[in-house]
Amino acid sequence: MKNQIKINKIINPFKKKIYVPGDKSISIRCILLASIATGKSEIFNLLKSEDVLNAVNAVKKIGVNCIKKKNSFEVYGVGINGFHIKKNTTINAGNSGTLARCLLGLCSGIDKEIKIIGDKSLSKRDFLRVIKPLNLFGTKVVSKNGMMPLKIVGSDLLRPINYIENKGSAQIKTCIILSAINTNGITNIKAKKSRNHTELILKNFNYPINIKKNKKYDLIKIRGLSQFNSFNYNVPGDISSAAFFIALTILSNNSNLLIKDVNINPSRTGIIKILKKMNAIIKISNRRNYKGEITGDIYIESSNNLKSINCDPKYNSEAIDEFLLIFLIAAKANGISKFRNLGELNKKESPRLDLSIKFLKMIGIKVYRNQDNIKIFGNPNLKLNNKYHIKNFLKDHRIFMMSIIAALTLGGKWTVDDKDSINTSFPEFLTIIKKLGAKFS
């Protein structure tokens, strides 16, 4: 089959330096915010994945001109509430929950009906979490059981709201912030800790947004209808993409790797904090501040003395996209690793908590589950000799990539379906893996 990868041999030791593509979360946010800036914005190192290109197509649908250049994208923003759309406009968000939920906030000031659709996976995901605050603003969103397809009719007379976001979801928070920008007055958000790229980008514009931080929540105050100028932005490397190579290096033999120019925003580095507590050898150098984001170079070495962890749930939102890899590393750690309150994993592109447990059991790891809490009984001597076929995992791009890392480090003969799934987030994944010396067909 053309859409499969076959791996029959673990990767040889490597000592390399690599770069990973631009951060997906920041790429999508840059496109959406550039669309409501005034004038031409230029975005460099934009991730050229299906999710991001769907964001480009989405803003084109609502009247924004985007031009692809050799090394950048130009976005000709129309200002806040400056969109011009045709009747019966339909926007396809593809596989991206980030795009779909943020797009609802972006379009909240448009007083014409827009239909938003997505692929089979996205159509099964919950949108009630953003429909509720949008309705409070005065936006009308119609859906069946809170799922796609969605029909939204915004208003140019939105009212500011006070809202408590208690899921730790950056998608919900950004949807509310974008709605607040379309609203006359001050909106207040009490948001459980989550990635904060939207706030950092707006603060870099000197947009009137104020953030006070306490231990568990950020208190965000944002004034709407404040026009802002176009901008240039060089998107840093994606730590969620880097995470696969961090895991590959830790689990490989006698290897080390330097990953250059990665976004190490503290709201995204949960995987590094967790793995260091598990005795992984990870060092960060060349730290620098780029428009509020912290970037740096990540150095990793093979780790032969991994220990289990009782993972503090405070890291959950910082590592929500990387738990598949953390579980894989826990499978080779000495002792029983414990993880709690991970129900949000089942709200992603697939029910990742359920599928992670299925995967670990398939490779012979004992796992105990109690609701959204799990224990992983690690085996430092784990070596596989059987045949494994990864199929029926709902075409989740992160499960595909995690399976490739397992195949290259644990042994056995593997067939992994749904290679094309990586196009949503990391089209260059297999190219980089091959440069590190991986053999596959």
C-alpha positions in Angstrom: 0.0 0.0 0.0 1.2 3.5 -0.9 0.0 5.0 2.4 2.1 2.7 4.6 5.6 2.7 6.1 7.4 -0.5 6.9 10.3 -0.6 9.4 12.3 -3.7 10.1 15.4 -2.3 11.8 16.2 0.0 14.7 18.0 3.2 13.8 21.8 3.3 14.0 23.5 5.6 16.5 23.6 9.3 15.2 25.1 12.6 16.1 23.4 15.3 14.2 22.1 18.8 14.1 18.6 19.5 12.6 16.0 22.2 12.3 12.2 21.6 12.6 9.5 23.6 10.7 7.6 26.6 12.0 5.3 26.3 15.0 1.8 25.3 13.9 0.0 27.1 16.7 1.8 30.4 16.0 1.5 30.0 12.2 -2.3 29.8 12.4 -2.5 32.7 14.8 -0.3 34.8 12.7 -2.5 34.3 9.6 -5.7 35.1 11.6 -4.3 38.1 13.3 -2.7 39.5 10.1 -6.1 39.3 8.5 -7.5 41.9 10.9 -4.4 44.1 11.0 -4.3 47.2 8.8 -2.0 46.8 5.8 0.4 44.2 4.5 1.9 41.7 7.0 4.7 39.3 6.0 5.1 36.0 7.8 8.4 34.0 7.4 9.0 30.3 8.2 5.2 29.7 8.1 4.5 26.0 8.5 3.4 24.7 5.2 1.0 22.0 6.5 -2.6 21.3 5.6 -3.8 22.9 8.8 -2.0 26.1 8.2 -2.8 26.3 4.5 -6.5 25.8 5.5 -6.1 28.9 7.6 -4.7 30.8 4.6 -7.7 29.6 2.5 -10.1 30.5 5.3 -9.1 34.2 5.4 -9.2 34.3 1.7 -12.8 33.2 1.9 -13.7 36.2 4.0 -12.1 38.7 1.8 -8.4 38.8 2.7 -5.7 38.7 0.0 -2.9 36.3 0.8 0.1 35.8 -1.5 2.7 33.1 -1.3 6.3 34.4 -1.9 9.5 32.3 -2.1 10.3 32.6 1.6 7.2 34.1 3.1 3.4 34.7 3.0 2.0 38.2 2.5 -1.3 38.9 4.2 -3.2 42.1 3.3 -5.2 42.8 6.4 -8.6 44.6 6.2 -8.7 45.8 9.8 -11.1 44.8 12.6 -14.6 44.2 11.2 -13.4 44.8 7.7 -14.2 41.5 6.2 -16.3 41.3 3.0 -17.9 37.9 2.3 -20.2 36.5 -0.4 -23.5 34.9 0.4 -23.5 31.2 1.3 -19.8 31.2 2.2 -18.5 27.8 3.4 -15.1 27.4 5.0 -13.4 24.1 5.4 -11.2 23.8 8.5 -9.9 20.4 7.5 -8.5 18.5 10.6 -7.7 21.6 12.7 -9.6 22.2 15.9 -7.4 25.3 16.5 -8.4 26.8 13.2 -12.1 26.0 13.5 -12.5 27.3 17.0 -10.4 30.4 16.5 -12.2 31.1 13.2 -15.5 31.3 15.0 -14.1 34.1 17.2 -12.6 35.8 14.2 -15.9 35.8 12.4 -18.0 36.9 15.4 -18.3 40.4 14.0 -19.6 39.4 10.6 -23.4 39.8 10.3 -23.8 37.3 7.5 -24.1 33.5 7.8 -20.9 31.5 7.4 -20.9 27.7 7.4 -17.8 26.0 8.8 -17.1 22.3 8.0 -14.2 19.9 8.7 -13.0 16.4 8.0 -14.4 13.2 9.5 -12.2 13.5 12.6 -12.9 17.2 13.3 -16.6 16.6 12.7 -16.7 14.4 15.8 -15.1 17.0 18.2 -16.9 19.2 20.7 -17.6 22.8 19.8 -20.0 23.5 22.7 -17.0 24.7 24.6 -16.7 27.8 22.3 -20.4 28.1 21.4 -21.3 29.0 25.0 -19.1 32.1 25.2 -19.8 33.1 21.7 -23.6 33.1 22.5 -22.8 35.4 25.5 -21.2 37.9 23.2 -24.4 37.9 21.0 -23.1 35.7 18.2 -25.5 33.1 16.9 -24.0 29.6 16.3 -26.2 26.8 15.1 -25.0 23.2 15.3 -26.4 19.7 16.0 -25.2 18.5 19.4 -22.4 21.0 19.4 -20.7 19.4 16.4 -20.0 20.2 12.8 -21.2 21.5 10.5 -21.5 24.9 12.2 -23.4 28.0 11.0 -22.4 31.3 12.5 -24.0 34.7 12.2 -22.1 37.4 14.0 -23.0 41.0 14.8 -21.4 44.4 14.7 -23.1 45.1 18.1 -21.5 42.4 20.2 -21.4 43.0 24.0 -18.3 42.4 26.2 -18.4 39.5 28.6 -16.8 38.1 31.8 -15.9 34.5 31.3 -14.2 31.7 33.3 -12.2 29.3 31.0 -11.6 26.3 33.3 -10.5 23.6 30.8 -7.0 25.0 30.2 -7.7 25.2 26.5 -5.8 27.8 24.4 -8.3 27.3 21.6 -11.2 28.4 23.8 -9.2 31.3 25.2 -8.1 32.5 21.7 -11.7 32.2 20.4 -12.9 34.5 23.2 -10.0 36.9 22.7 -10.7 37.2 19.0 -14.4 37.8 19.8 -13.4 40.4 22.3 -11.4 42.2 19.6 -14.6 42.5 17.6 -16.5 43.9 20.6 -16.9 47.5 21.9 -15.8 47.6 25.5 -13.7 45.5 27.9 -13.9 41.7 28.1 -12.5 39.9 31.1 -11.3 36.3 31.0 -10.2 34.1 33.9 -8.3 31.5 32.0 -6.8 28.3 33.4 -3.1 28.1 32.4 -2.6 27.1 28.7 -0.3 28.2 25.8 -0.3 31.9 25.5 0.9 32.7 21.9 -2.2 34.8 21.1 -1.6 37.1 24.1 2.1 37.5 23.3 1.5 38.4 19.7 -1.1 41.0 20.7 1.2 42.5 23.4 3.9 42.8 20.8 1.5 44.9 18.7 0.9 47.1 21.8 -2.7 46.0 21.6 -4.7 47.0 24.7 -4.5 43.6 26.5 -3.6 43.3 30.1 -2.6 40.0 31.8 -2.2 39.3 35.5 -0.9 35.9 36.4 -1.5 33.8 39.5 -0.7 30.2 40.3 -3.4 28.5 38.3 -5.1 31.2 36.3 -4.4 34.1 34.1 -6.6 37.2 34.4 -6.9 38.7 31.0 -8.5 42.1 30.2 -8.9 43.1 26.6 -10.4 46.2 25.0 -12.1 45.7 21.7 -12.2 47.6 18.4 -8.6 48.9 18.8 -7.2 48.8 15.3 -3.5 47.7 14.9 -0.9 47.9 12.2 0.4 45.1 10.0 3.5 43.3 11.1 6.4 41.0 10.1 6.9 37.8 11.9 9.5 34.9 11.7 7.8 31.8 13.1 10.2 29.8 15.4 10.5 26.0 15.2 7.7 23.9 16.7 8.5 22.2 19.9 5.7 19.7 19.2 7.6 18.6 16.1 10.9 18.7 17.9 9.4 16.4 20.6 9.5 13.4 18.2 13.2 13.7 17.7 13.7 14.3 21.5 12.0 11.0 22.1 13.9 9.3 19.3 17.3 10.4 20.7 16.4 9.4 24.3 15.3 5.9 23.2 18.1 5.3 20.7 21.6 3.9 21.4 24.7 6.1 21.8 23.2 9.1 20.0 23.0 12.8 20.5 21.1 15.6 18.7 21.0 19.4 18.5 17.7 20.9 17.4 18.2 24.6 16.4 15.9 27.6 16.8 12.9 26.0 18.7 10.1 27.8 20.4 10.6 27.1 24.1 7.7 29.2 25.4 7.2 28.0 29.1 3.6 27.2 28.3 4.8 24.6 25.8 7.8 23.0 27.5 6.0 20.5 29.7 7.6 17.6 27.9 11.1 18.9 28.7 10.2 19.4 32.4 8.7 15.9 32.6 11.5 14.1 30.8 14.2 15.8 32.9 12.4 14.5 36.0 12.7 11.1 34.4 16.5 11.4 34.1 16.6 12.3 30.4 19.6 14.3 29.3 18.2 17.5 27.8 20.0 20.9 27.7 18.8 24.2 26.3 21.3 26.8 25.0 21.3 30.1 23.1 18.1 31.3 24.7 16.7 34.5 23.2 13.6 36.6 23.2 11.8 37.0 19.9 8.7 39.3 20.2 7.8 37.9 23.5 8.4 34.2 22.6 11.5 32.4 24.1 13.5 30.4 21.5 16.6 28.3 21.9 18.6 25.2 20.8 17.7 21.9 22.4 20.5 19.3 23.0 19.5 15.7 23.7 21.5 12.5 24.5 20.5 8.9 24.7 19.3 8.0 28.2 20.0 4.5 29.6 18.8 5.2 33.2 15.2 6.5 32.8 13.2 6.5 36.0 9.4 6.6 36.5 7.5 9.7 37.4 4.5 10.7 39.4 3.5 13.5 37.0 2.1 16.6 38.5 -1.1 17.6 36.6 0.1 21.1 36.5 2.2 20.0 33.5 -0.8 18.6 31.6 -1.6 21.7 29.5 2.1 22.4 28.8 2.5 18.9 27.3 -1.0 18.0 26.0 0.2 17.2 22.5 3.3 15.3 23.7 1.8 12.8 26.1 1.9 10.0 23.5 5.7 10.3 23.5 5.9 10.7 27.2 3.9 7.5 27.6 6.3 5.7 25.2 9.3 6.8 27.2 7.6 5.8 30.5 7.3 2.3 28.9 11.1 2.0 29.1 11.5 3.7 32.5 12.3 1.9 35.7 9.2 1.8 37.9 5.6 2.8 37.7 4.8 6.1 36.2 1.6 7.8 37.2 -0.4 10.4 35.2 -3.7 12.1 36.3 -6.5 14.2 34.9 -5.8 13.5 31.3 -9.4 13.5 30.0 -8.6 16.4 27.6 -6.4 13.9 25.6 -9.6 12.3 24.4 -10.8 15.6 23.0 -8.0 15.8 20.5 -7.9 14.5 16.8 -8.6 11.1 18.2 -9.3 9.7 21.7 -5.6 9.7 22.4 -5.8 8.5 26.0 -7.8 5.4 24.9 -5.5 4.7 21.9 -2.3 5.2 23.9 -3.4 2.5 26.3 -4.3 0.2 23.4 -0.8 0.9 21.9 1.1 0.3 25.1 -0.7 -3.0 25.8 0.0 -4.1 22.2 3.7 -3.8 22.8 3.5 -5.7 26.1 3.4 -2.9 28.7 1.1 -3.3 31.7 -1.2 -0.3 32.0 -3.8 0.4 34.8 -6.5 2.9 34.2 -8.9 4.6 36.6 -11.1 7.1 34.6 -8.7 9.7 33.4 -5.7 8.5 35.4 -3.3 5.9 34.3 -0.3 4.0 35.7 2.4 2.7 33.3 4.5 -0.2 34.5 7.8 0.5 32.8 10.3 -2.1 31.5 13.8 -0.8 31.0 14.7 -4.0 29.1 11.9 -3.7 26.6 12.9 -5.1 23.3 10.4 -6.2 20.6 10.7 -9.1 18.2 7.1 -9.5 16.9 5.3 -8.1 14.0 3.1 -5.0 14.6 0.6 -3.4 12.3 -0.7 0.1 13.4 -4.1 0.4 11.8 -7.5 1.6 12.9 -5.9 4.4 15.0 -8.2 7.0 13.3 -5.6 8.5 11.0 -4.2 10.6 13.9 -0.9 12.3 12.7 0.7 12.2 16.2 -0.1 8.5 16.6 1.5 7.8 13.2 4.7 9.6 14.2 4.9 8.1 17.7 4.6 4.7 16.1 7.5 5.4 13.8 9.6 6.4 16.8 8.6 3.2 18.6 9.5 1.1 15.5 13.0 2.8 15.2 13.9 2.3 18.9 12.2 -0.8 20.3 12.8 -3.4 17.6 10.3 -5.7 15.8 8.8 -5.6 12.3 6.4 -2.7 11.9 3.8 -1.7 9.3 2.3 1.7 10.1 -0.7 2.9 8.1 -1.9 6.5 7.2 1.4 8.1 6.3 -0.5 10.9 4.7 -1.8 12.0 8.1 1.5 13.9 8.8 0.5 16.4 6.1 -1.8 18.1 8.6 1.0 19.1 10.9 4.5 18.0 9.9 4.9 17.1 6.2 8.8 17.0 6.6 8.7 14.4 9.4 9.9 11.4 7.3 12.5 13.5 5.4 14.1 14.5 8.7 13.9 11.0 10.1 15.7 9.7 7.0 18.5 12.3 7.4 19.1 10.9 10.8 19.7 7.5 9.3 16.4 5.7 9.6 15.7 2.9 7.1 12.1 2.4 5.9 10.1 1.4 2.9 
